[in-house]
Amino acid sequence: MENDKLNSCLSISAKGMFILSAVLAGGCPQVSKPVKLEPTSVPPAFIAVAPGDTQKSPHYLTGGTLNLRVLDAVTHKRVAQAKIAIMGPTLAHGVTGSTYDLVFGPLVAASYSIRAEARGYVTKVESAVAIEKLGTHNSELLLLPGAGQVTGRVVDAATKKPISGAHVYAGASTTFSGTDGSFSLSDLVAGTHILQVSKTGYAAASPYQASTGTDVGTLPLWAEPLTVDIAYSQAVFGNSGTRATLLGLEDALRAAGVKVQENDPKGANIRIFFTPPAEAASEDVTVQRFVAEGGKVVVCGEWGGYAYSVQAANKLLQPMGLAISADLVRSSKNLGQADWILATPRLPIAEPLREIALFDSASVFALPPAWPVLTVNTGYRVAATQQSEIVLGAIAPYGGGMAVALGDSSAWSDVASFDQGPNLLYQDNRSFVVKLILW
């Protein structure tokens, strides 16, 4: 029958959406006003999952996934605001919430360690977490409440002046001394702990036995001569002819009382790798041991992997929770010269530093408890590898020493990149990099 036939009407709503109406013969109805759909109630047992920040990997299609849940060991409720660090061939980090778990991936198939720290809880590290190719691993960490605290002050044994940046740690709990030498190591289990204090340029101190709830007073460290080794100086910017671009920095370090040598790690307590070549990757184990025993390593990259091996740089850095990304950071703050990145120094020193400028830097991927020391909050990335705050430089404690990653090298050299960018002489660039190396 004619009345049984359907007519199809295509109309456009006020929102610009196409609506297909199938009605009985007699014409199309007028389009009704859009109806606002209220969200449905979420079942109480439902827990959302939030993605962590995962370092990008060429093994993206074959990587595995880690689902992580962090609970209070007593109440078994979720712990919010816990800082998570995933350490292994792929680095990742995130912050937990009270109503969701974290998911990290893709992670290269391998064994990983998970570090979790949260205010009011004892820092925990879980090792040998196996991630399989294309597999999913569910992990649950239980954090013990910890209200214990140890305080004190680190000073130079000879001059009695405060030492800033001394690394103070007990087990997985770690902190740095402030500009007045004071420190507070918090969130410890009540009881007695073995406290260790170290600082590049000072002899290793004997461990201290400290009970929570006490101030250990003044902890003296004895200064020793500082020697800096500039590794692979013949390969700076991938060209033996550019080695002379580091002479200004070498002179600045010598003016600060530091002995500088090239390609000779013997006797050095600081090693600097400017744009390391591929062969530097063979030193990964040696560098890790060097830092763990109290040394400092500084690795400087360039934007997009220009004139150096990103893989070699990260083989040196990743075991210590740092990586230089193969991306390009530009500034939206410095209109007209987007390749001049105007950055904010966050080095905890008494003397204030002005603006720092870099030329087309790479970003730095840093895991807790690394300390960002150079950031740009009004920039953007080309070929971005992370979405959080743009970090251009960071310090990470490792054993008794420290590792430093910087996303640029030309900013610390005598000549500007392509004769058009900032170099060592720009405003506080020289002061910043010298203080960072010696801090």
C-alpha positions, 0 to 999 in steps of 0.5 A: 500500500502507498501508505506503507511506503517509507520516505527518507528525508535528509535534513541538517540540524542546528549543530550542522549534523545530518539527520536521516528521517524515515517516516510514513508518506506525507512529508518530512517532519520539521527538525526538532531542537537538539537534545542535550544528553546527560552523562550516565552514572558511573558504577562505583566499582569502575576505575579509569585508566590514565596514560603515563608519559612514555619515551617513544621507541622505534619498537613501537609496534612490538612493545608491551604494556604495563598497567600499574596500580599503587595502593596504601599497604595498610588501607589498600586504598589507591595512593594519589600523587605518587610519582612513578618512574619506569626504568629500562630500555624504554623510560616512562613516568607518571603521577597516580590518582585516587580513582584511576590506574596508570598504563605505560606503553609501548615498552621494549620487551625487557626487564624493568624496575618501578620506582614510586614515591609519595608524600607520607609514604616510604619510597619503594623500588620494585625490580625485575618486572618482565615486559613481554613483546606485545604482552600486558603486565599488571603490577600492584605496588604497596606503599608503607606509610612513613612519617620519619624524618632526618634533618641536618646540614652539610658543610665544607670541613675546612671552611665551614661554609655550607655546601649546596647540592650535596646528595643525601640519601638512605636507601631509595629515599633521596634529597639534596642540600639547599643553598644554606647546606640544610637538608630534610630526608622525609617519609622514612620508616621509623627507626635507624637508617644508614645515611650517605652524603656525597658531592662531586669535588668532595671526598666520599664520607663514611656513612652516618647512622641516624634515627628518625626524628633527630637532627644529625647536626653538621656533616662535614665533607673534605674538598678535593681537586676538581678535574674535568675530562672533555670526552671525544673532543675531536668529535664535537658537532661531528667535526674535528675542526670544531674542537676549538669552539670549546676553548671558551668553556675550558677557560671559564672552568679553569678560572673557577679553579678546575683542571681541564683535560681532553679525552683522558678520564684518568683522575677526572671526577667530572666527564663531559660528552658534547654531542657524543659520537656512536663509539661513545656507546661502548662506555656505558658500563664504565660511565655508570660505575664512574657515577655510582662511585661519586663522579658526575657525567654531563651529556649535551645533545643537539636538536633532532640528533644533529651532528651526534649519536642520540643512541650513544647519548642515551645509552650513557644516560638511560640507566640513570633515568635521563634521555635526550629526545630526537626532537626540536624545541622552538619558542613561542615566547620569542616571536620573530626568532622561534629558533632562539629558545629563551629558557628559565634556569632552575638551578638551586644556587644563591646567586640569581641567574638571568635569562638563558638562550639556546638555539633549536634545542632538543628536549630532555626526558627525565624520571623522578627523582631527577631535578629539572634545571632548565625549562621553557614553559612557552615553547612548542615541539617539532617531532614531539616525544613528550607532552608534559612540561618542556625540560631542556636540562635535568640532573639525576642522582645515581648512587653516590654521583650525578648525571646531567642531560642538556638538550643543546651544545652550541649554547655553551660553545664559542660560536653560534649555530650557523652564526645566528644563534646564542652562544657561551657569551649570551647573557648568563649562558656561561655562568649557568653552564659552569655552575651546573657542571660544578654544582 
